[in-house]
Structure formats: C-alpha cells, structure tokens
C-alpha cells in the first residue's frame, strides 16, 4: 500500500536539473571547444556577480540583515591577495585560500559593532565600516596608499606563462567559486540554521521566544558571507590585476549592482539572483553605449519591477505558479486516495 511521504524536490526542480546538467558541462568545457577570451571574461564576471548576489540575498533575504557595506569584504579579500603575493611573497594559490578566512576574521569584531544596530541604522553602519576600511587602505604605504597595488608578471606566471592557459584557469576558478558559494548557501538553507534564518527574518522577537539563538545564527551567517565575499574579491582582482581603495571598496560596483540584481530578480529566493544577474548583464550590454542614461534606465526598470512585483520577478512567478527550482523546505506528498478526498 502506498504511503504518504515527505519530499524536498518538486517536478520543476527535477526537470530543471535535467536541463541544467548539460549546460554546466558546456560551461566547464568551454575553454576547450570555444575558448574565446571575451566570452570567458564575461561568463566569469557573471559567475562572481551571481555569487555576490547569492550571498547578499542570504543576508538580506533570509536573515533580514540589509547590508550596504559588503564591498568592505570584497576589498579586504582583494588587498589580502595582493599583500600576500607581493610584500609577503606567499604562493598565489595559498594567498587565494587565505583571503576568505582573513575577511571572515575581520568580520568578527565588525559584527559585534554593527549587530548593535537595527534596520536602517544597521545598513548605514555597514556602509560606514566599509568607508573606514577604504580610508585605512588609502593611508597604509605597504598597501600602495591611494595608488593601490598591481600584480607583477612573476606572480601571474605562478598560474601559467601562457596567457590563453591563464585565462582558462581564471575562468574555471570563477565557475568553481560560484558553484562553491551556491552550494554553501543552498546547504545552509536546507539545514536547521536555514529554518532559524527564515524565522528571524519574519519576526526576531517571536523566533527568540521559540528558542532560536538569534545572535548566534546571524553571527554565523555574517561570518560565512564575509569569508565567501573575501574569496570572491580576491578572485575578482586577480583577474583585474590591479587594486586601489576606490576600486576595492566601491559601493556602486560591489553592492548597489548586487542589490539591483537581488531586488528585481526576487529577494528571499535562490532563483532570484540568477534572474536578476541575467537581466542586469543583458541591460548593461544593450544600454552601456548610452552613458549616464543607462543608469537612469536601470533605476526606472528597478522602480517599475518593485511597483508591479514587490517580491521581484521570480517572486511573482512563485506566487502565481508555485514553481521552485531549488526547494529548501519539505512538503508532504499524499497518496492518490487522500489527495482525491481533499
């Protein structure tokens, strides 16, 4: 006799997995069957923007921590890489691995300061912290002060002396980091910490009354996002070959754009950052030639989406069609007889 069962997957998620698998294989093997440097750089950029969007979505969309200072950890990760490979003479790959933990370590004292703030004050506090880091970087001579630092040829040769091989390696590293970040976010949301996060987002006092350790949960999420953001920042500036305080701690490049992606894509959903990233890249490529009008159009599109679909494009899809490609919760599947009775 067929019994009721509890499932995580949905019909849409299983169909999407079948479609996504060959796409992932094509992306991973792209350097061997195409290898166009321009396309590889564009896809690598899409990968790290997607990773940044997933991390900001984890903070704001699930934990309710609306931060406008995540560029602090992009810059910290980038500077960690440049300092370790330059003055400290550390191997490039080891420096990449250390950049993330370094950003996470710095996030510990920062979290104790900003967690004292709530709502808009928290957002402003994170931005102020980022500006402080940018100011400090511009004053420290070993970090190049206001001029910044550049990667030298011997450092790049640790990847490969062949430029095409180096481009392919950096491309694959971008895909790997994006996949790693998505896996961390997905597994975290599927765990009991994910349930605690959604409870905190809906009502922090109520979740605390039910036994959720709100500070510990937010602390863990903040450190995880900071460490992952630092790793992404190191990879971004490894590709750019140069870092400065303005570039490393740019709120427009690493936070405003990411917020745009998450908001129009669908905050509080794993699918939203995918949709938002694709829309942003498409709009940027189509409208970049229009100069400042491009930014005005981007703002107008964001306002229109927020008015018509307050939960983003994918949020509208979920509300209307109940489609989930990356389900993190459980659902009860009834037997055919019970389902017909209902």
C-alpha positions as CSV (number, residue, x, y, z in Angstrom):
1,X,0.0,0.0,0.0
2,X,1.4,3.4,-1.0
3,X,2.2,5.6,2.0
4,X,2.4,9.3,2.4
5,X,5.9,10.7,2.1
6,X,7.8,13.9,2.7
7,X,9.9,15.3,-0.2
8,X,12.1,18.2,-0.9
9,X,12.3,18.1,-4.6
10,X,9.5,19.2,-7.0
11,X,8.6,18.3,-10.5
12,X,10.0,21.6,-11.7
13,X,13.3,21.1,-9.8
14,X,13.8,17.7,-11.3
15,X,13.1,18.9,-14.8
16,X,15.5,21.9,-14.3
17,X,18.2,19.6,-13.0
18,X,18.0,17.6,-16.3
19,X,18.3,20.8,-18.3
20,X,21.0,22.4,-16.1
21,X,23.4,19.4,-16.2
22,X,24.4,19.7,-19.9
23,X,24.6,23.5,-19.6
24,X,27.1,23.2,-16.7
25,X,29.1,20.6,-18.7
26,X,29.2,23.1,-21.6
27,X,30.3,25.9,-19.4
28,X,33.1,23.9,-17.8
29,X,34.4,22.6,-21.1
30,X,34.0,25.9,-22.9
31,X,37.8,26.7,-23.0
32,X,38.4,23.5,-25.0
33,X,35.6,23.8,-27.6
34,X,35.5,27.6,-28.0
35,X,38.0,29.4,-25.8
36,X,37.0,33.0,-26.9
37,X,38.7,35.2,-24.3
38,X,35.9,37.8,-24.4
39,X,33.2,35.3,-23.7
40,X,35.2,33.7,-21.0
41,X,35.7,37.0,-19.2
42,X,32.0,37.8,-19.5
43,X,30.9,34.5,-18.1
44,X,33.5,34.7,-15.3
45,X,32.1,38.2,-14.4
46,X,28.6,36.7,-14.4
47,X,29.7,33.9,-12.1
48,X,31.2,36.2,-9.5
49,X,28.3,38.6,-9.6
50,X,26.0,35.7,-9.2
51,X,28.0,34.5,-6.1
52,X,27.9,38.0,-4.6
53,X,24.1,38.3,-5.2
54,X,23.5,34.9,-3.6
55,X,25.5,36.0,-0.5
56,X,23.7,39.3,-0.2
57,X,20.4,37.5,-0.7
58,X,21.3,35.2,2.2
59,X,22.0,38.1,4.4
60,X,19.0,40.3,3.5
61,X,16.5,37.9,2.0
62,X,16.8,35.2,4.7
63,X,18.5,36.7,7.7
64,X,16.9,40.1,7.4
65,X,20.3,41.8,7.6
66,X,20.2,44.5,4.9
67,X,23.8,45.4,4.5
68,X,25.1,48.1,2.1
69,X,28.7,47.5,3.2
70,X,29.6,44.1,1.7
71,X,32.1,45.9,-0.6
72,X,34.2,46.0,2.6
73,X,34.9,42.3,2.3
74,X,35.5,42.4,-1.5
75,X,38.2,45.0,-0.9
76,X,39.6,43.1,2.1
77,X,39.9,39.9,0.1
78,X,41.5,41.7,-2.8
79,X,44.0,43.5,-0.6
80,X,44.8,40.3,1.2
81,X,45.7,38.6,-2.1
82,X,47.9,41.5,-3.3
83,X,49.7,41.9,0.0
84,X,50.3,38.2,0.5
85,X,51.6,37.6,-3.1
86,X,53.6,40.8,-3.1
87,X,55.3,42.0,0.1
88,X,54.7,38.7,2.0
89,X,55.8,36.6,-1.0
90,X,53.2,33.9,-0.5
91,X,52.3,31.4,-3.2
92,X,49.3,32.7,-5.3
93,X,47.1,29.8,-4.7
94,X,47.7,29.8,-0.9
95,X,47.0,33.5,-0.9
96,X,43.7,32.9,-2.5
97,X,42.8,30.3,0.1
98,X,43.8,32.7,2.9
99,X,41.9,35.7,1.6
100,X,38.5,34.3,2.6
101,X,39.4,33.4,6.2
102,X,41.1,36.8,6.5
103,X,37.9,38.6,5.6
104,X,35.9,36.3,7.9
105,X,38.4,37.1,10.8
106,X,38.0,40.8,10.3
107,X,34.2,40.4,10.2
108,X,34.2,39.1,13.8
109,X,34.9,42.5,15.5
110,X,32.8,44.2,12.9
111,X,29.8,42.1,13.6
112,X,29.9,42.9,17.3
113,X,29.7,46.6,16.4
114,X,27.1,46.5,13.7
115,X,24.8,44.0,15.4
116,X,24.1,46.6,18.0
117,X,22.2,48.5,15.3
118,X,18.8,47.7,13.8
119,X,17.1,48.3,10.5
120,X,18.3,51.4,8.6
121,X,20.9,52.1,11.2
122,X,22.4,48.6,10.6
123,X,22.6,49.4,6.8
124,X,24.2,52.7,7.4
125,X,26.6,51.2,9.9
126,X,27.9,48.6,7.5
127,X,28.4,51.3,4.9
128,X,30.4,53.4,7.4
129,X,32.6,50.4,8.2
130,X,33.4,49.9,4.5
131,X,34.3,53.6,4.2
132,X,36.6,53.3,7.2
133,X,38.4,50.3,5.6
134,X,38.8,52.3,2.3
135,X,40.3,55.2,4.2
136,X,42.7,53.0,6.1
137,X,43.8,51.3,2.8
138,X,44.5,54.7,1.3
139,X,46.8,55.6,4.2
140,X,48.8,52.4,4.5
141,X,52.0,52.7,2.4
142,X,52.7,48.9,2.2
143,X,49.3,48.6,0.5
144,X,50.2,51.3,-2.0
145,X,48.2,54.0,-0.2
146,X,45.9,55.9,-2.6
147,X,47.6,54.5,-5.7
148,X,47.0,50.8,-4.8
149,X,48.9,47.7,-5.9
150,X,49.4,45.7,-9.1
151,X,50.3,42.1,-9.7
152,X,53.7,41.5,-11.2
153,X,54.5,39.2,-14.1
154,X,56.3,36.6,-11.9
155,X,53.1,36.3,-9.7
156,X,50.9,35.7,-12.8
157,X,53.4,33.1,-14.0
158,X,52.5,31.0,-11.0
159,X,49.3,30.3,-12.8
160,X,50.9,29.9,-16.3
161,X,53.3,31.6,-18.6
162,X,50.8,31.1,-21.4
163,X,48.1,33.8,-21.5
164,X,45.5,31.6,-23.0
165,X,46.0,28.9,-20.3
166,X,45.9,31.6,-17.7
167,X,42.6,32.9,-19.0
168,X,41.2,29.4,-19.0
169,X,42.3,28.8,-15.4
170,X,40.9,32.0,-14.1
171,X,37.6,31.3,-15.9
172,X,37.4,27.8,-14.4
173,X,38.2,29.2,-10.9
174,X,35.4,31.7,-11.3
175,X,32.9,29.0,-12.1
176,X,34.2,26.9,-9.2
177,X,33.9,29.7,-6.7
178,X,30.4,30.5,-7.9
179,X,29.4,26.8,-7.6
180,X,31.0,26.6,-4.1
181,X,29.2,29.7,-2.9
182,X,25.8,28.4,-4.2
183,X,26.4,25.0,-2.6
184,X,27.2,26.7,0.8
185,X,24.1,28.9,0.6
186,X,21.9,26.0,-0.5
187,X,23.1,23.6,2.1
188,X,22.9,26.2,4.8
189,X,19.3,27.0,4.0
190,X,18.4,23.3,3.9
191,X,19.8,22.9,7.4
192,X,18.2,23.8,10.8
193,X,20.1,27.1,10.5
194,X,18.1,27.9,7.4
195,X,14.9,27.4,9.3
196,X,16.2,29.6,12.0
197,X,17.1,32.3,9.5
198,X,13.6,32.5,8.0
199,X,12.1,32.6,11.5
200,X,14.4,35.6,12.4
201,X,13.5,37.3,9.1
202,X,9.8,37.0,9.8
203,X,10.0,38.1,13.4
204,X,13.1,38.2,15.5
205,X,11.3,38.5,18.9
206,X,9.0,35.6,18.1
207,X,11.8,33.4,16.9
208,X,13.8,34.2,20.1
209,X,10.8,33.3,22.2
210,X,10.7,29.9,20.5
211,X,14.3,29.1,21.4
212,X,16.2,30.4,18.4
213,X,19.6,31.8,19.3
214,X,19.2,34.9,17.1
215,X,22.6,36.4,17.7
216,X,24.5,33.1,17.1
217,X,22.5,32.4,13.9
218,X,23.1,35.9,12.5
219,X,26.7,35.8,13.6
220,X,27.4,32.6,11.7
221,X,25.7,33.8,8.6
222,X,27.5,37.1,8.7
223,X,30.9,35.4,9.0
224,X,30.1,32.9,6.3
225,X,29.1,35.7,3.8
226,X,32.1,37.8,4.8
227,X,34.6,34.9,4.2
228,X,33.0,33.9,0.9
229,X,32.8,37.6,-0.2
230,X,36.5,37.9,0.6
231,X,37.4,34.9,-1.5
232,X,35.3,36.3,-4.4
233,X,37.0,39.7,-4.0
234,X,40.5,38.1,-4.2
235,X,39.4,36.3,-7.4
236,X,37.9,39.5,-8.9
237,X,41.1,41.5,-8.5
238,X,43.3,38.6,-9.6
239,X,41.5,38.9,-12.9
240,X,41.7,42.7,-12.9
241,X,45.5,42.6,-12.0
242,X,45.2,45.9,-10.0
243,X,43.5,47.1,-6.9
244,X,43.0,50.6,-5.3
245,X,40.9,51.8,-2.5
246,X,38.3,53.3,-4.9
247,X,38.0,50.0,-6.9
248,X,38.3,47.6,-4.0
249,X,35.7,49.3,-1.7
250,X,33.4,50.6,-4.5
251,X,29.8,50.6,-3.2
252,X,28.5,51.0,-6.8
253,X,30.3,48.0,-8.3
254,X,30.0,45.5,-5.4
255,X,26.9,46.4,-3.5
256,X,24.5,48.7,-5.5
257,X,24.6,46.4,-8.6
258,X,24.2,43.3,-6.4
259,X,21.2,44.8,-4.6
260,X,19.7,45.6,-8.0
261,X,20.1,42.0,-9.1
262,X,18.5,40.6,-6.0
263,X,15.6,43.0,-5.8
264,X,14.5,42.7,-9.4
265,X,15.2,39.0,-9.5
266,X,13.4,38.1,-6.3
267,X,14.7,38.6,-2.8
268,X,14.4,35.7,-0.5
269,X,14.6,33.1,-3.3
270,X,17.6,31.1,-4.6
271,X,16.3,31.6,-8.1
272,X,16.0,35.4,-7.9
273,X,19.8,36.2,-8.1
274,X,20.1,34.1,-11.2
275,X,17.2,36.0,-12.9
276,X,18.5,39.4,-11.7
277,X,22.1,38.7,-12.8
278,X,20.9,37.8,-16.3
279,X,18.7,40.9,-16.5
280,X,21.5,43.2,-15.3
281,X,24.1,41.8,-17.7
282,X,21.6,42.0,-20.6
283,X,20.7,45.6,-19.8
284,X,24.3,46.6,-19.3
285,X,25.4,45.1,-22.7
286,X,22.4,46.7,-24.5
287,X,22.4,50.1,-22.8
288,X,26.1,50.7,-22.0
289,X,26.6,53.0,-25.0
290,X,24.0,55.5,-23.7
291,X,26.3,56.8,-20.9
292,X,24.5,58.2,-17.9
293,X,21.1,57.5,-19.5
294,X,22.0,53.8,-18.9
295,X,21.9,54.3,-15.1
296,X,18.7,56.3,-15.3
297,X,17.1,53.4,-17.3
298,X,18.3,50.9,-14.8
299,X,16.8,52.8,-12.0
300,X,13.5,53.2,-13.8
301,X,13.4,49.5,-14.5
302,X,14.1,48.7,-10.9
303,X,11.3,51.0,-9.8
304,X,8.8,49.5,-12.3
305,X,9.6,46.0,-11.2
306,X,9.2,46.9,-7.5
307,X,5.9,48.5,-8.1
308,X,4.5,45.7,-10.2
309,X,6.2,42.8,-8.5
310,X,7.3,43.8,-5.0
311,X,8.9,40.4,-4.4
312,X,10.8,40.5,-7.7
313,X,10.3,38.7,-11.0
314,X,10.8,35.2,-9.6
315,X,8.8,36.1,-6.5
316,X,5.9,36.9,-8.9
317,X,6.4,33.5,-10.6
318,X,6.3,31.7,-7.3
319,X,3.2,33.5,-6.2
320,X,1.4,32.9,-9.5
321,X,2.6,29.4,-10.5
322,X,4.2,28.0,-7.3
323,X,7.4,27.0,-9.2
324,X,10.5,26.2,-7.2
325,X,13.7,25.2,-8.9
326,X,15.8,25.0,-5.7
327,X,13.4,24.0,-3.0
328,X,14.9,24.2,0.5
329,X,11.8,23.2,2.5
330,X,9.9,19.9,2.9
331,X,6.5,19.2,1.6
332,X,4.0,16.4,2.3
333,X,3.0,14.2,-0.7
334,X,-0.3,12.5,-0.1
335,X,-1.4,9.2,-1.5
336,X,-3.7,9.3,-4.5
337,X,-6.7,8.3,-2.4
338,X,-6.1,11.0,0.2
339,X,-5.4,13.6,-2.4
340,X,-8.7,12.8,-4.2
341,X,-10.6,13.1,-0.9
342,X,-9.2,16.5,-0.3
